[in-house]
Amino acid sequence: MNEAFTEKIRDSLISHLDIDDNTLARMTDDTIIFNTGDDRPNLGLDSIDSLELVTMIFELFGYEVPAEDVKKLYSVNAIAAYLNEHGINE
């Protein structure tokens, strides 16, 4: 995967979702970013944050994520893969 593209997604997530330093210290590109309701470690972001994520993707890439696809956007790498599948790989 294109590292510059992944870095752009990571940096945008950090700024758009106001991820604090403590959370950032635990974050990798494979870290689950939303609370999934199970015991898997995650950053604990909520449904409001998922709306921010969808808005961020639209602003950055001009792609409108369908509501049914939001759950596919669970990590930086998952977001990059999803966007690649839809022809976006800036």
PAZAPA-4460 file (N, C-alpha, C; in steps of 0.05 Angstrom, whole numbers, plus 32768, in hexadecimal, padded with zeros to 4 digits):
% residues 90
    n_x    n_y    n_z   ca_x   ca_y   ca_z    c_x    c_y    c_z   seq   type   mol
   8011   7FE8   8000   8000   8000   8000   8012   8019   8000     1      M     A
   8008   802E   7FF4   8017   8047   7FF2   801A   8054   800D     2      N     A
   8033   8056   8017   8038   8060   8032   802F   807E   8034     3      E     A
   8034   808E   801F   802C   80AA   8020   800D   80AC   8023     4      A     A
   7FFF   809B   8016   7FE1   809B   8017   7FD8   8093   8033     5      F     A
   7FE4   807F   803E   7FDE   8076   8059   7FE5   808C   806D     6      T     A
   7FFB   8099   806A   8003   80AF   807C   7FF0   80C6   807A     7      E     A
   7FE6   80CC   8062   7FD2   80E2   805F   7FB9   80DB   806E     8      K     A
   7FB0   80C2   806D   7F98   80BA   807B   7F9D   80BC   8099     9      I     A
   7FB4   80B1   80A3   7FBB   80B2   80BF   7FBB   80CE   80CA    10      R     A
   7FCA   80E0   80BC   7FCC   80FC   80C5   7FB1   810A   80C5    11      D     A
   7FA1   8104   80B1   7F86   8110   80AF   7F74   8107   80C6    12      S     A
   7F76   80ED   80CC   7F67   80E2   80E3   7F6E   80F0   80FD    13      L     A
   7F88   80F2   8101   7F92   80FF   811A   7F88   811B   811C    14      I     A
   7F89   812B   8107   7F80   8146   8108   7F62   8149   8108    15      S     A
   7F53   813A   80F8   7F36   813D   80F6   7F28   8132   810F    16      H     A
   7F33   811D   811B   7F26   8111   8132   7F32   811A   814C    17      L     A
   7F44   812D   814B   7F51   8138   8164   7F5B   8121   8176    18      D     A
   7F6A   810F   816B   7F75   80F9   817A   7F8B   8104   818C    19      I     A
   7F89   80FF   81A6   7F9C   810A   81B9   7FB6   80F9   81BA    20      D     A
   7FCA   8104   81C7   7FE5   80F8   81C7   7FE5   80DC   81D4    21      D     A
   7FD5   80D8   81E9   7FD4   80BD   81F6   7FC8   80A9   81E3    22      N     A
   7FB3   80B0   81D5   7FA7   809E   81C2   7FBA   8099   81AA    23      T     A
   7FC6   80AE   81A1   7FD9   80AC   818A   7FF0   809A   8191    24      L     A
   7FF9   8099   81A9   800F   8088   81B1   8007   806A   81AE    25      A     A
   7FEE   8063   81B0   7FE4   8048   81AD   7FDD   8040   8191    26      R     A
   7FDD   8053   817F   7FD2   8050   8164   7FE7   8046   8150    27      M     A
   7FE0   8031   8142   7FEF   8028   812A   7FDB   8029   8113    28      T     A
   7FE5   8023   80FB   7FD3   8023   80E4   7FBF   800D   80E4    29      D     A
   7FC3   7FF9   80F5   7FB0   7FE2   80F8   7F9F   7FE4   8111    30      D     A
   7FA3   7FF8   8121   7F93   7FFB   8139   7F75   8001   8132    31      T     A
   7F63   7FF2   813F   7F47   7FF7   813B   7F40   8012   8148    32      I     A
   7F34   8024   8138   7F31   803F   8142   7F16   8043   8150    33      I     A
   7F02   8033   814B   7EE8   8036   8157   7EE2   8021   816C    34      F     A
   7ED3   8028   8180   7ECB   8015   8194   7EB7   8001   8187    35      N     A
   7EBF   7FE8   8185   7EAF   7FD4   8177   7E9C   7FC5   8189    36      T     A
   7E9D   7FCC   81A3   7E8B   7FBF   81B6   7E94   7FA4   81C0    37      G     A
   7EAB   7F9B   81B7   7EB6   7F82   81C1   7ED0   7F88   81D0    38      D     A
   7EDF   7F73   81D5   7EF7   7F77   81E6   7F10   7F7E   81D6    39      D     A
   7F0D   7F82   81BC   7F25   7F88   81AC   7F2F   7FA4   81B3    40      R     A
   7F49   7FA7   81B6   7F55   7FC1   81BB   7F4E   7FD5   81A5    41      P     A
   7F47   7FED   81AD   7F40   8001   8199   7F45   801D   81A5    42      N     A
   7F43   8031   8194   7F47   804D   819D   7F2F   8059   81AA    43      L     A
   7F18   804B   81A9   7F00   8054   81B7   7EF1   806B   81AA    44      G     A
   7EF6   8070   8190   7EE7   8085   8183   7ECA   807C   817F    45      L     A
   7EB8   808F   817D   7E9B   8089   817D   7E8E   8090   8162    46      D     A
   7E73   808E   8162   7E64   8092   8149   7E67   80AF   813F    47      S     A
   7E6A   80C2   8150   7E6E   80DE   8147   7E89   80DF   8138    48      I     A
   7E9D   80D2   8143   7EB7   80D1   8135   7EB5   80C3   811A    49      D     A
   7EA3   80AF   8118   7EA0   80A2   80FE   7E94   80B5   80E9    50      S     A
   7E82   80C6   80F2   7E78   80DB   80E0   7E8D   80EE   80D7    51      L     A
   7E9F   80F5   80EA   7EB6   8106   80E4   7EC8   80F9   80CF    52      E     A
   7ECC   80DF   80D3   7EDC   80CF   80C0   7ED1   80D0   80A4    53      L     A
   7EB7   80CB   80A1   7EAA   80CC   8087   7EAC   80E7   807B    54      V     A
   7EA9   80FC   808B   7EAC   8118   8081   7EC8   811D   8078    55      T     A
   7EDB   8113   8087   7EF8   8117   8080   7EFE   810A   8066    56      M     A
   7EF4   80F1   8061   7EF9   80E3   8048   7EED   80F3   8031    57      I     A
   7ED5   80FD   8035   7EC8   810D   801F   7ED8   8126   8019    58      F     A
   7EE1   8134   802E   7EF0   814D   802A   7F0B   8148   801D    59      E     A
   7F19   8132   8025   7F34   812C   801A   7F33   8120   7FFF    60      L     A
   7F20   810E   7FFA   7F21   80FE   7FE2   7F08   8100   7FD0    61      F     A
   7EF4   810F   7FDA   7EDC   8113   7FCA   7ECB   80FA   7FC7    62      G     A
   7ECF   80E7   7FDA   7EC0   80CE   7FD9   7EAC   80CD   7FF0    63      Y     A
   7E93   80C7   7FE9   7E7E   80C5   7FFE   7E7B   80A8   8006    64      E     A
   7E82   80A2   801E   7E81   8086   8029   7E64   8080   802F    65      V     A
   7E59   806B   8023   7E3E   8062   802A   7E3C   805A   8047    66      P     A
   7E25   805F   8054   7E22   8059   8070   7E28   803C   8077    67      A     A
   7E21   8029   8065   7E26   800D   806A   7E44   8005   8069    68      E     A
   7E55   8017   805F   7E71   8011   805D   7E82   801D   8074    69      D     A
   7E76   802D   8085   7E85   803A   809B   7E93   8026   80AC    70      V     A
   7E87   800F   80B2   7E94   7FFB   80C3   7EAD   7FEF   80B6    71      K     A
   7EB1   7FF2   809C   7EC9   7FE9   808F   7EE1   7FFB   8094    72      K     A
   7EDC   8012   809F   7EF1   8026   80A3   7EFB   8025   80C0    73      L     A
   7F05   800E   80C9   7F0C   800A   80E5   7F29   800F   80ED    74      Y     A
   7F3A   8014   80D9   7F56   801A   80DF   7F62   802B   80C8    75      S     A
   7F79   8036   80CC   7F86   8046   80B7   7F8A   8034   809E    76      V     A
   7F94   801C   80A2   7F99   800A   808B   7F7E   8001   807E    77      N     A
   7F6A   7FFD   808E   7F50   7FF5   8083   7F44   800C   8072    78      A     A
   7F48   8025   807C   7F3E   803C   806D   7F4D   803E   8052    79      I     A
   7F67   803B   8053   7F77   803C   803B   7F6F   8027   8027    80      A     A
   7F6C   800E   8031   7F63   7FF8   801F   7F48   7FFD   8014    81      A     A
   7F35   8007   8024   7F1A   800D   801A   7F1B   8022   8004    82      Y     A
   7F2A   8037   8009   7F2C   804C   7FF4   7F3A   8042   7FDB    83      L     A
   7F4E   8031   7FDE   7F5B   8025   7FC7   7F47   8015   7FB6    84      N     A
   7F37   8006   7FC4   7F22   7FF5   7FB7   7F0F   8007   7FA6    85      E     A
   7F0C   8020   7FAF   7EFA   8032   7FA1   7F09   8045   7F8F    86      H     A
   7F21   803E   7F88   7F31   804D   7F74   7F3E   8067   7F7F    87      G     A
   7F40   8069   7F99   7F4C   8081   7FA5   7F67   8078   7FB1    88      I     A
   7F7D   8083   7FA8   7F97   807C   7FB3   7FAA   8093   7FB0    89      N     A
   7FA1   80AB   7FB6   7FB2   80C3   7FB4   7FCA   80C2   7FC5    90      E     A
***
